[in-house]
Amino acid sequence: MAEQRPPISPRTILALVIGGLILWGVYVAAGVAWYGINPLGAVVVLVCVGFFVGFWLLLLRTQNRDKQE
């Protein structure tokens, strides 16, 4: 009989998604820096990805606080 794997926790899935978004942002920023005209475009991409991920985490944290009360 096949053994069952333990279920993947939601925190693990969230960490993988956030890690993927950050890696994607670094990949796009590297492309902008190497192939773009303006090298500051890479900084803009990284700042936008950082704000997006930070805002998303802030919303999740606020949602968790509301559930605990």
Secondary structure, 3 states (H helix, E strand, C coil): CCCCCCCCCHHHHHHHHHHHHHHHHHHHHHHHHHHCCCCHHHHHHHHHHHHHHHHHHHHHHHHHHHHHC
